[in-house]
Amino acid sequence: MRQVIRSEINRINPLDEVETAHISDTLNWIDSGAGLFRLAKPATPPRHLISYFVLIDGDYVLLVDHINAELWLPTGGHVDLDENPRETVRREAFEELRIEANFMYPSPIFLTVTETVGLTAGHTDVSLWYVLRGDRTEQLSFDGSEFREVRWFHRNQVPLDRSDPHIERFMSKLDLQ
């Protein structure tokens, strides 16, 4: 599975020096033999893989008001032991929003390494960012135990001060796709 994940990461064309450093750091982490998958909540091991999936409908992006993180985040979740991160997207899309994943791109377009905040702060998420086609007119059912609210934001109205610290860079990268 390490080679599959490595292959996904190698398809990412870095946006900037920050993403270049995150990719290099992540590839070194993978090659080190360290555990990649969360085995116990909230943070065992203290660094683990996440698959974000960002639903896009034209100039709109879907974010969730995440209870534990206390931030507006893309949907997604922890990659299970030996699970392909793309399959994580499929599983989480159904679990969290009751939708089928409709990928805009076959691979993730962005990678970030982030120290978590909120109620489960203090561990590191290595996040692969996938993009899915969304439909703002579709009524979404969401997991109320994880999210306070699910909302479509116009790209110019994303709450940058209360979101993933890399969301603005992601939105810039999305413009280049």
C-alpha positions as CSV (number, residue, x, y, z in Angstrom):
1,M,0.0,0.0,0.0
2,R,2.9,2.3,0.6
3,Q,3.7,2.2,-3.1
4,V,0.1,3.0,-4.0
5,I,0.1,6.0,-1.7
6,R,3.5,7.1,-3.0
7,S,2.2,6.9,-6.5
8,E,-0.8,9.1,-5.6
9,I,1.5,11.7,-4.1
10,N,3.9,11.6,-7.0
11,R,1.1,12.7,-9.4
12,I,0.7,15.9,-7.5
13,N,2.2,19.0,-9.2
14,P,3.2,21.2,-6.2
15,L,1.7,24.7,-6.1
16,D,4.5,26.3,-4.2
17,E,7.5,25.8,-1.9
18,V,5.3,24.9,1.0
19,E,3.6,22.1,-0.9
20,T,7.0,21.0,-2.3
21,A,8.3,20.7,1.3
22,H,5.1,18.9,2.5
23,I,5.4,16.4,-0.4
24,S,9.1,15.8,0.3
25,D,8.5,15.4,4.0
26,T,5.6,13.0,3.4
27,L,7.6,10.8,1.0
28,N,10.4,10.6,3.5
29,W,7.8,9.6,6.2
30,I,6.4,6.9,4.0
31,D,9.8,5.5,3.2
32,S,10.8,5.5,6.9
33,G,8.5,2.6,7.5
34,A,6.5,4.5,10.2
35,G,2.8,3.8,10.6
36,L,0.7,5.6,8.1
37,F,-2.8,4.8,9.4
38,R,-4.6,5.9,12.5
39,L,-5.0,2.8,14.7
40,A,-6.7,4.4,17.7
41,K,-8.6,7.7,18.3
42,P,-7.7,10.4,18.4
43,A,-4.0,10.2,17.6
44,T,-2.3,6.8,17.5
45,P,0.1,7.1,15.8
46,P,0.5,10.9,16.2
47,R,0.9,11.4,12.5
48,H,-1.5,9.7,10.0
49,L,-3.1,9.9,6.6
50,I,-6.3,11.8,5.8
51,S,-8.3,11.9,2.6
52,Y,-10.1,15.2,2.2
53,F,-12.6,15.5,-0.6
54,V,-13.7,18.9,-1.7
55,L,-17.1,19.2,-3.4
56,I,-17.1,21.9,-6.1
57,D,-20.1,23.3,-8.0
58,G,-18.9,26.1,-10.3
59,D,-17.6,28.9,-8.0
60,Y,-18.9,27.2,-4.9
61,V,-17.2,24.9,-2.4
62,L,-18.9,22.7,0.2
63,L,-17.4,22.9,3.7
64,V,-18.6,21.4,7.0
65,D,-18.5,23.0,10.4
66,H,-16.5,20.2,12.1
67,I,-17.3,19.7,15.8
68,N,-13.9,18.3,16.9
69,A,-11.8,20.7,14.8
70,E,-14.0,23.7,15.5
71,L,-13.3,24.8,11.9
72,W,-15.0,24.9,8.6
73,L,-13.3,22.0,6.7
74,P,-13.6,20.0,3.6
75,T,-15.3,16.6,4.1
76,G,-13.1,13.6,4.5
77,G,-11.6,11.2,7.0
78,H,-8.9,9.0,8.2
79,V,-7.5,6.4,5.8
80,D,-8.1,3.0,7.3
81,L,-5.4,0.4,7.7
82,D,-4.1,-0.6,4.2
83,E,-7.0,1.3,2.5
84,N,-6.4,3.1,-0.7
85,P,-6.9,6.9,0.0
86,R,-9.2,7.1,-3.1
87,E,-11.4,4.4,-1.5
88,T,-11.4,6.4,1.7
89,V,-13.0,9.2,-0.3
90,R,-15.7,6.9,-1.6
91,R,-16.4,5.4,1.8
92,E,-16.4,8.8,3.6
93,A,-18.6,10.5,0.9
94,F,-21.3,7.9,1.6
95,E,-20.8,7.9,5.4
96,E,-20.7,11.6,5.8
97,L,-23.0,12.9,3.1
98,R,-24.8,9.9,1.7
99,I,-23.5,10.6,-1.8
100,E,-21.5,8.7,-4.4
101,A,-18.0,10.1,-5.1
102,N,-17.9,11.7,-8.5
103,F,-14.2,12.5,-9.0
104,M,-13.2,15.6,-11.1
105,Y,-9.6,14.4,-11.2
106,P,-8.4,10.8,-10.9
107,S,-5.8,11.7,-8.2
108,P,-5.5,14.2,-5.4
109,I,-4.4,17.6,-6.5
110,F,-3.0,18.9,-3.2
111,L,-1.1,17.6,-0.2
112,T,-0.8,19.3,3.2
113,V,0.8,18.4,6.6
114,T,-1.0,20.1,9.4
115,E,-0.9,20.2,13.2
116,T,-4.5,19.7,14.3
117,V,-6.4,22.1,16.5
118,G,-9.7,22.0,18.4
119,L,-10.9,19.4,20.8
120,T,-8.4,16.7,19.5
121,A,-5.5,19.0,19.0
122,G,-1.9,18.0,19.0
123,H,-1.4,15.4,16.3
124,T,-0.4,15.7,12.6
125,D,-2.7,15.1,9.7
126,V,-1.1,14.3,6.3
127,S,-4.0,15.2,4.0
128,L,-4.5,14.2,0.4
129,W,-7.0,16.6,-1.2
130,Y,-9.3,15.1,-3.8
131,V,-11.9,17.1,-5.8
132,L,-15.4,15.9,-6.4
133,R,-18.2,17.3,-8.5
134,G,-21.0,18.6,-6.3
135,D,-24.5,19.9,-6.9
136,R,-25.7,22.8,-4.8
137,T,-29.3,21.9,-5.6
138,E,-29.0,18.4,-4.1
139,Q,-30.3,18.1,-0.6
140,L,-27.5,16.6,1.5
141,S,-28.0,14.4,4.5
142,F,-25.0,14.7,6.9
143,D,-23.6,13.1,10.0
144,G,-24.7,15.3,12.8
145,S,-22.3,13.6,15.3
146,E,-19.4,15.0,13.3
147,F,-20.7,18.3,11.8
148,R,-22.7,21.2,13.2
149,E,-23.6,22.3,9.7
150,V,-22.9,21.7,6.0
151,R,-22.8,24.8,3.8
152,W,-21.9,25.8,0.2
153,F,-19.6,28.9,0.2
154,H,-18.9,31.1,-2.8
155,R,-15.1,30.8,-3.4
156,N,-14.8,34.5,-2.3
157,Q,-16.7,33.9,0.9
158,V,-14.8,30.9,2.4
159,P,-14.3,31.7,6.1
160,L,-10.5,31.7,5.9
161,D,-10.1,32.8,9.5
162,R,-11.9,29.7,10.7
163,S,-10.9,27.0,8.2
164,D,-8.1,24.7,7.4
165,P,-4.9,26.8,7.3
166,H,-4.2,25.7,3.7
167,I,-7.7,26.2,2.2
168,E,-6.7,29.5,0.5
169,R,-3.7,27.9,-1.1
170,F,-6.0,25.0,-2.2
171,M,-8.5,27.4,-3.8
172,S,-5.6,29.1,-5.7
173,K,-4.4,25.7,-6.9
174,L,-7.9,24.8,-8.0
175,D,-7.9,27.8,-10.3
176,L,-4.8,26.4,-12.1
177,Q,-6.4,23.0,-12.8
